[in-house]
Amino acid sequence: MTLPPRLFCLVVNDKGGVGKSLVAALVAEQFSASARPIHLVEVEQHVEFTQLAYAHPPGISVKPVALITKNETSGLTDMSVTPLDSLWNLIPEDPADGSIIVLDCGASAFQALMLWGAERRGLKPFRDAQFRFLSVIPVQAADSGAAKFANLNAPLLAKFGDVVLARNLRAGTDFNMVDKSVLSLPNFSLLYRGRPLTDELQQPHAAGLTNLTFRQLASLPAASRRAKLDAEDCAEHFAHQFTALLTQLKIS
């Protein structure tokens, strides 16, 4: 029997503020139109989870994983990769289940994920279950930290599967700090148009949300007309690019 495609999509960059959570939410949102189970996992050192502030489409299950927890006996905080073991519960038992896992790897959580993979062989069960790996690295113009992470870790991530560069255009289009070999990877861009959109994406709204994807902002009654139009433009821009990217990588 040929197993249906299963996908493990890792969105990662140790530099904060480059759009990891937005990219992860957009990817999950894009896949939500399918009938496949979508698991959106956010791994953070602490217990502040960006994905819990988004209103995700129906069919997306959100799983927060905290690496730093309080030891009830000592009263101190402990950091451990053991909480990542819970990800194994997302591996379907049904061979006909073509699940998609989107992992939003918070700042400073990447090394823990790699340690889990090395010491506990944490990713091997997903390989054994026929998951295909796709790593997405968001970078932002003129951000040396984000560029350095992409330059150093793109070759490592390529050992797991496909690697994609997500160019966040919020701060411009100058990505000269990213190595040419990394810039040549399959890529897409996050399009921002004007300060009204940038501001309203991360402002509290009447709906009680503190973070919105482009599509969510476009349909929010409380948003300004300018922000709605720009958000819809950005949503269509992402959807078109991502669909073309999946076709290029032969992911269905």
C-alpha positions as CSV (number, residue, x, y, z in Angstrom):
1,M,0.0,0.0,0.0
2,T,1.3,3.5,-0.8
3,L,0.9,5.7,2.2
4,P,-0.6,9.1,1.6
5,P,1.9,12.0,2.0
6,R,2.5,13.1,5.6
7,L,4.3,16.4,6.2
8,F,6.4,17.7,9.1
9,C,6.9,21.4,8.5
10,L,9.4,23.1,10.8
11,V,9.3,26.9,11.0
12,V,12.5,28.0,12.7
13,N,14.9,30.9,13.4
14,D,16.5,31.6,16.7
15,K,16.2,35.3,16.1
16,G,12.9,36.7,17.5
17,G,10.6,39.0,15.7
18,V,11.2,37.8,12.2
19,G,7.8,36.3,11.6
20,K,8.1,32.7,12.6
21,S,4.7,32.5,14.3
22,L,3.0,34.4,11.5
23,V,4.5,32.1,8.9
24,A,3.5,29.0,10.9
25,A,0.0,30.3,11.2
26,L,-0.3,31.1,7.5
27,V,1.1,27.6,6.5
28,A,-1.4,25.9,8.8
29,E,-4.2,28.2,7.5
30,Q,-3.3,27.3,3.9
31,F,-3.4,23.6,4.6
32,S,-6.7,23.8,6.5
33,A,-8.7,23.7,3.3
34,S,-7.7,20.1,2.9
35,A,-9.4,17.2,4.7
36,R,-6.2,16.2,6.4
37,P,-5.6,16.5,10.1
38,I,-3.5,19.7,10.9
39,H,-1.5,19.9,14.1
40,L,0.0,23.3,14.9
41,V,2.7,22.9,17.6
42,E,4.5,25.8,19.2
43,V,7.6,25.1,21.2
44,E,8.8,27.8,23.6
45,Q,11.2,27.9,26.5
46,H,8.5,29.6,28.7
47,V,4.7,29.5,28.7
48,E,3.9,32.5,26.5
49,F,2.5,31.1,23.3
50,T,1.9,33.3,20.3
51,Q,-0.3,30.7,18.5
52,L,-2.8,30.8,21.3
53,A,-3.6,34.4,20.4
54,Y,-4.6,33.5,16.9
55,A,-8.1,32.4,15.8
56,H,-7.2,29.4,13.7
57,P,-9.6,28.0,11.1
58,P,-11.6,24.9,12.0
59,G,-9.7,21.7,11.8
60,I,-6.4,23.0,13.2
61,S,-5.4,21.6,16.6
62,V,-3.0,23.8,18.5
63,K,-0.5,22.2,20.9
64,P,1.8,24.4,23.1
65,V,5.0,22.7,24.4
66,A,7.0,24.5,27.2
67,L,10.6,23.5,27.7
68,I,11.0,25.3,30.9
69,T,8.7,24.2,33.7
70,K,8.4,24.7,37.4
71,N,9.6,21.9,39.6
72,E,6.9,21.5,42.2
73,T,9.3,19.9,44.7
74,S,12.2,22.4,44.6
75,G,10.2,25.4,43.5
76,L,12.8,26.1,40.8
77,T,12.5,26.1,37.1
78,D,13.9,23.3,35.0
79,M,14.7,23.1,31.3
80,S,14.3,19.7,29.6
81,V,13.7,18.3,26.2
82,T,11.5,15.6,27.7
83,P,8.3,17.6,27.0
84,L,9.0,17.2,23.3
85,D,8.3,13.4,23.7
86,S,4.6,14.4,23.6
87,L,5.0,15.1,19.9
88,W,5.1,11.4,19.3
89,N,1.4,11.2,20.2
90,L,0.7,13.1,17.0
91,I,2.0,10.2,14.9
92,P,-1.2,8.6,13.5
93,E,-1.8,4.9,14.0
94,D,-4.1,4.7,10.9
95,P,-1.9,4.1,7.8
96,A,-4.4,6.1,5.8
97,D,-4.1,9.2,8.0
98,G,-2.1,11.9,6.0
99,S,-1.4,14.2,8.9
100,I,0.4,17.5,8.7
101,I,2.4,18.8,11.6
102,V,3.5,22.5,11.5
103,L,6.0,23.2,14.3
104,D,6.5,26.8,15.3
105,C,9.9,26.7,17.0
106,G,10.3,29.7,19.2
107,A,13.4,31.8,19.7
108,S,16.1,29.8,21.5
109,A,14.2,26.5,21.2
110,F,15.9,25.2,18.1
111,Q,19.0,23.9,19.9
112,A,16.7,22.0,22.3
113,L,14.8,20.5,19.3
114,M,18.1,19.4,17.7
115,L,19.3,18.0,21.1
116,W,16.1,16.0,21.4
117,G,16.7,14.6,17.9
118,A,20.2,13.6,18.7
119,E,19.9,12.3,22.2
120,R,16.5,10.8,22.2
121,R,16.2,10.2,18.4
122,G,13.1,12.3,18.6
123,L,12.6,12.8,14.9
124,K,13.2,9.2,13.9
125,P,9.6,8.0,14.7
126,F,8.3,10.6,12.2
127,R,10.7,9.3,9.5
128,D,9.6,5.7,10.3
129,A,6.0,6.9,9.9
130,Q,6.7,8.2,6.4
131,F,6.6,11.9,7.3
132,R,8.3,14.2,4.8
133,F,10.3,17.1,6.3
134,L,10.0,20.7,5.2
135,S,12.0,23.4,7.0
136,V,11.0,27.1,6.6
137,I,13.5,29.7,7.7
138,P,12.0,33.3,8.0
139,V,14.5,36.1,7.6
140,Q,14.0,39.9,7.8
141,A,16.0,42.5,5.8
142,A,19.0,43.9,7.6
143,D,18.6,41.5,10.5
144,S,22.1,40.1,11.0
145,G,21.0,37.6,13.6
146,A,18.3,36.1,11.4
147,A,20.7,36.0,8.5
148,K,23.4,34.3,10.6
149,F,21.0,31.6,11.7
150,A,19.9,30.9,8.1
151,N,23.5,30.8,6.8
152,L,24.7,28.4,9.5
153,N,21.7,26.1,9.7
154,A,20.3,25.8,6.2
155,P,22.9,23.0,5.4
156,L,21.9,21.2,8.6
157,L,18.2,21.3,7.9
158,A,18.8,20.2,4.3
159,K,19.8,16.8,5.8
160,F,16.3,16.3,7.0
161,G,14.5,17.3,3.8
162,D,13.5,20.4,1.8
163,V,14.5,23.9,3.1
164,V,12.6,27.0,2.1
165,L,13.5,30.7,2.8
166,A,10.7,33.0,3.9
167,R,11.7,36.6,3.2
168,N,9.8,39.0,5.5
169,L,9.5,42.3,3.6
170,R,8.4,44.3,6.6
171,A,11.8,46.0,7.0
172,G,12.7,46.2,3.3
173,T,14.2,44.0,0.6
174,D,17.9,44.1,1.4
175,F,18.9,40.6,2.2
176,N,22.6,40.9,1.4
177,M,23.7,39.4,4.8
178,V,22.1,36.1,3.7
179,D,24.5,33.9,1.8
180,K,23.9,33.5,-1.9
181,S,23.6,29.8,-1.5
182,V,20.8,30.3,1.0
183,L,19.1,33.0,-1.1
184,S,19.0,30.5,-4.0
185,L,16.8,28.1,-2.0
186,P,13.1,27.8,-2.9
187,N,11.5,30.8,-1.3
188,F,8.5,33.0,-0.8
189,S,8.0,36.5,0.7
190,L,5.7,38.0,3.2
191,L,4.2,41.1,1.7
192,Y,3.5,44.1,3.9
193,R,1.8,47.3,2.6
194,G,1.9,50.3,4.8
195,R,1.8,51.0,8.5
196,P,-1.9,50.5,9.0
197,L,-1.5,46.9,8.2
198,T,1.7,46.5,10.2
199,D,0.1,48.1,13.2
200,E,-3.3,46.3,13.1
201,L,-1.8,42.9,12.7
202,Q,-0.6,42.9,16.2
203,Q,-3.1,45.1,18.1
204,P,-5.9,44.0,20.4
205,H,-9.3,44.0,18.7
206,A,-12.9,43.8,19.8
207,A,-12.8,40.1,19.0
208,G,-10.4,39.6,21.8
209,L,-7.5,38.6,19.5
210,T,-3.9,39.9,19.9
211,N,-2.5,38.4,16.7
212,L,-4.1,38.1,13.3
213,T,-3.1,36.5,10.1
214,F,-3.6,38.5,6.9
215,R,-6.8,36.6,6.1
216,Q,-8.2,37.1,9.6
217,L,-7.5,40.8,9.5
218,A,-9.1,41.1,6.1
219,S,-12.4,39.7,7.5
220,L,-12.3,41.6,10.8
221,P,-15.2,44.0,11.1
222,A,-13.3,46.3,13.5
223,A,-10.3,46.8,11.1
224,S,-10.0,49.9,9.0
225,R,-10.9,49.7,5.3
226,R,-7.3,50.3,4.2
227,A,-6.0,47.6,6.5
228,K,-8.6,45.1,5.2
229,L,-7.7,45.8,1.6
230,D,-4.0,45.5,2.2
231,A,-4.4,42.4,4.3
232,E,-6.5,40.7,1.6
233,D,-3.7,41.6,-0.9
234,C,-1.1,40.1,1.4
235,A,-3.2,36.9,1.9
236,E,-3.6,36.4,-1.8
237,H,0.1,37.1,-2.4
238,F,1.0,34.4,0.2
239,A,-1.5,31.8,-1.1
240,H,-0.3,32.2,-4.7
241,Q,3.3,31.8,-3.7
242,F,2.8,29.0,-1.3
243,T,0.7,27.0,-3.8
244,A,3.4,27.4,-6.4
245,L,6.1,26.4,-3.9
246,L,4.3,23.2,-3.0
247,T,4.0,22.4,-6.7
248,Q,7.7,23.1,-7.2
249,L,8.6,20.8,-4.3
250,K,6.0,18.2,-5.5
251,I,4.1,18.3,-2.2
252,S,0.4,17.6,-2.4
